[in-house]
Amino acid sequence: MFKSHWQPSLLIRATLVLHGAALLALITAPLHWRWVLAALIANHVVLALTGLWPRSHWLGPNWTHLPVAATARSEIALTIDDGPDPLVTPQVLDVLERHGVQATFFCIGESAQHYPDLCRDIVRRGHAIENHSQHHRYDFSLLGMAGLTREIQAAQAALTEITGQRPQFFRAPAGLRNPFLDPVLARMELKLASWSVRAFDTREGDPEKVKRKLLKGLRAGAIVLLHDAHAARTPAGYPVILEALPTLLDAAAAAGLHWVTLPQALS
């Protein structure tokens, strides 16, 4: 069912072994069913908690920072989620162009279909567009294998058709996932990417707090997360990403860091 390159993580292998042992225990020693049930419940609690930890590697490979070679080149990646947004994204693109920076936009398939010309402009300006699911469902991490496949494949098809470029990376909505995601991504030949540093800019409307959090994590190999759609607003009603972005880009330049897209970091 899955391509041969899918390799279950240590936690998943241990889970499979545990379930096999539990079945054997129930057959050979049914009176101990309470202990078997307790072990299975504990295992599923661990799986659930791991899925709530976006930067975890326990469920499978996960880009929480750039590869070693990219880090050695003093590269850093800016990733921008939840767009495209017809009001904010064009302004973000202008800021990036003024600074000569290329970013990775994790776009929602449904939004991309509403604003295809904006997606094409993102690519035209030298940025990468990657897969952020079709609908950005808040119950994404509760979906089974079929539901995950539908969400990711629909976005993959939509983004490829619009931009002419096949996404190579996937980021789960809010970073939340479950054990079924890794084999689905392996079958689609997508790499899971989370982040190194974020500033909760969908909730935090104080640009100074957002800047401080971002600058604290600014280092070679970092993957920075911001949002164009769903961006929090300052007290004056200005998207906080537009307040924080110039400071972030200037600080990276002063530190000798070079912004790359996630696909560029593969080279």
MOURQUI-V52980 format. One record per backbone hydrogen bond with DSSP energy under -1.0 kcal/mol. NH is the residue of the N-H (numbers start at 1). CO is the residue of the C=O. E is the energy in kcal/mol with one decimal. If there is no record, write none. Layout:
nh->NH co->CO e->E
nh->NH co->CO e->E
//
This chain:
nh->6 co->3 e->-1.8
nh->13 co->9 e->-2.7
nh->14 co->10 e->-2.5
nh->15 co->11 e->-2.1
nh->16 co->12 e->-2.3
nh->17 co->13 e->-2.3
nh->18 co->14 e->-2.5
nh->19 co->15 e->-2.5
nh->20 co->16 e->-2.1
nh->21 co->17 e->-2.7
nh->22 co->18 e->-2.6
nh->23 co->19 e->-2.0
nh->24 co->20 e->-2.1
nh->25 co->21 e->-2.5
nh->26 co->22 e->-2.3
nh->27 co->23 e->-1.6
nh->28 co->24 e->-2.6
nh->29 co->25 e->-3.1
nh->32 co->29 e->-2.1
nh->33 co->30 e->-1.4
nh->36 co->32 e->-1.8
nh->37 co->33 e->-2.8
nh->38 co->34 e->-2.5
nh->39 co->35 e->-2.2
nh->40 co->36 e->-2.2
nh->41 co->37 e->-2.6
nh->42 co->38 e->-2.4
nh->43 co->39 e->-2.1
nh->44 co->40 e->-2.3
nh->45 co->41 e->-2.1
nh->46 co->42 e->-2.1
nh->47 co->43 e->-2.2
nh->48 co->44 e->-2.4
nh->49 co->45 e->-2.7
nh->50 co->46 e->-2.3
nh->51 co->47 e->-1.9
nh->53 co->50 e->-1.4
nh->56 co->53 e->-2.2
nh->63 co->192 e->-2.7
nh->64 co->62 e->-1.2
nh->66 co->221 e->-2.9
nh->71 co->67 e->-2.4
nh->72 co->68 e->-2.5
nh->73 co->69 e->-1.1
nh->74 co->71 e->-2.0
nh->75 co->70 e->-2.2
nh->76 co->258 e->-2.3
nh->77 co->222 e->-2.6
nh->79 co->224 e->-3.1
nh->80 co->104 e->-2.7
nh->81 co->226 e->-2.6
nh->82 co->106 e->-1.1
nh->89 co->85 e->-1.7
nh->92 co->88 e->-2.2
nh->93 co->89 e->-2.7
nh->94 co->90 e->-1.7
nh->95 co->91 e->-2.1
nh->96 co->92 e->-2.5
nh->97 co->93 e->-2.3
nh->98 co->94 e->-2.2
nh->99 co->95 e->-1.4
nh->101 co->96 e->-2.6
nh->104 co->78 e->-2.7
nh->105 co->128 e->-3.4
nh->106 co->80 e->-2.2
nh->107 co->105 e->-1.0
nh->107 co->130 e->-2.1
nh->108 co->83 e->-2.6
nh->109 co->133 e->-2.4
nh->110 co->134 e->-2.5
nh->112 co->108 e->-2.5
nh->113 co->109 e->-2.0
nh->114 co->110 e->-1.1
nh->115 co->111 e->-1.7
nh->119 co->115 e->-1.6
nh->120 co->116 e->-2.4
nh->121 co->117 e->-1.8
nh->122 co->118 e->-2.0
nh->123 co->119 e->-1.9
nh->124 co->120 e->-2.5
nh->125 co->121 e->-1.8
nh->126 co->123 e->-2.0
nh->127 co->122 e->-1.9
nh->128 co->103 e->-2.1
nh->130 co->105 e->-2.8
nh->131 co->169 e->-2.1
nh->132 co->107 e->-1.8
nh->140 co->137 e->-1.3
nh->142 co->139 e->-2.0
nh->143 co->140 e->-1.6
nh->148 co->144 e->-2.6
nh->149 co->145 e->-2.2
nh->150 co->146 e->-2.3
nh->151 co->147 e->-2.2
nh->152 co->148 e->-2.5
nh->153 co->149 e->-2.8
nh->154 co->150 e->-2.2
nh->155 co->151 e->-1.5
nh->156 co->152 e->-2.5
nh->157 co->153 e->-2.5
nh->158 co->154 e->-2.3
nh->159 co->155 e->-2.9
nh->160 co->156 e->-1.9
nh->161 co->157 e->-2.3
nh->162 co->158 e->-2.2
nh->163 co->159 e->-2.4
nh->164 co->160 e->-2.3
nh->170 co->191 e->-2.9
nh->171 co->131 e->-2.2
nh->175 co->172 e->-2.5
nh->176 co->173 e->-1.7
nh->177 co->51 e->-1.7
nh->181 co->178 e->-1.9
nh->184 co->180 e->-1.3
nh->185 co->181 e->-2.7
nh->186 co->182 e->-2.4
nh->187 co->183 e->-2.0
nh->188 co->184 e->-1.5
nh->190 co->185 e->-2.5
nh->191 co->168 e->-2.3
nh->193 co->170 e->-2.5
nh->194 co->63 e->-2.6
nh->196 co->223 e->-3.2
nh->197 co->223 e->-1.8
nh->203 co->200 e->-1.8
nh->204 co->200 e->-2.8
nh->210 co->206 e->-1.8
nh->211 co->207 e->-2.6
nh->212 co->208 e->-2.3
nh->213 co->209 e->-2.1
nh->214 co->210 e->-2.2
nh->215 co->211 e->-2.9
nh->216 co->212 e->-1.8
nh->218 co->215 e->-1.2
nh->221 co->75 e->-3.5
nh->222 co->219 e->-2.0
nh->224 co->77 e->-3.2
nh->225 co->197 e->-2.2
nh->226 co->79 e->-2.2
nh->228 co->81 e->-1.5
nh->232 co->201 e->-2.9
nh->234 co->238 e->-2.7
nh->237 co->234 e->-2.7
nh->240 co->232 e->-3.0
nh->242 co->239 e->-1.1
nh->244 co->240 e->-2.3
nh->245 co->241 e->-2.5
nh->248 co->244 e->-2.1
nh->249 co->245 e->-2.6
nh->250 co->246 e->-2.4
nh->251 co->247 e->-2.3
nh->252 co->248 e->-2.1
nh->253 co->249 e->-2.0
nh->254 co->250 e->-2.3
nh->255 co->251 e->-1.5
nh->256 co->253 e->-1.4
nh->257 co->252 e->-2.7
nh->258 co->74 e->-2.7
nh->260 co->76 e->-2.4
nh->265 co->261 e->-1.7
nh->266 co->263 e->-1.1
nh->267 co->264 e->-1.3
//
